[in-house]
Amino acid sequence: MPDSDVIKTAEDRMQKTIQALRKDLSTIRAGRAMPSLLDRITVDYYGQATPIHQMAGVSCPDPRTILIQPWDKGTLKSIEKAIQASDLGINPSNDGVVIRLVIPALTGERRKELNKLVEKKGEEGKVALRNIRRDANEETKKEEKASLITEDDEKLALEEIQKMTEKHIKEVDSVIEAKKKEIMEV
């Protein structure tokens, strides 16, 4: 029986890589309003870098607008500045009570740029999966050299790790395709 600890650890790391890719892709603007666009933006709030979600109510009243309603009205300017300083490329409008972010429609050229970015992030995810495979393979070979497992178990473990890697790479491909489809929707 192949060493299940190495395989379980590799499986966990691969799952976390997929989750990280999904979270990273959720912050890419696809032409419609989503509260997750604000996930990476933090605001200096009493000397602490605080996520917007922890200091304001964030909602999407329509498909093109994000509405940010701070619980402390004194933070309106700080939130506005943090959004302007971010890489979102959206200019917030502040009416003294709430901040509105109007998501502009994507141009064809911008959609192509975003697709390239999605592909790049997907390739980074695949590289991470291959690195996890390499680490698991090395660990399995070390265990065989130390006579902790047999040669047959080593071979079975290496095959299992390869199958697991291929499965996760297919999952990355499907995540990328779904995001590209979302970006190309008009």
Disulfide bonds with the S-S distance in Angstrom:
none
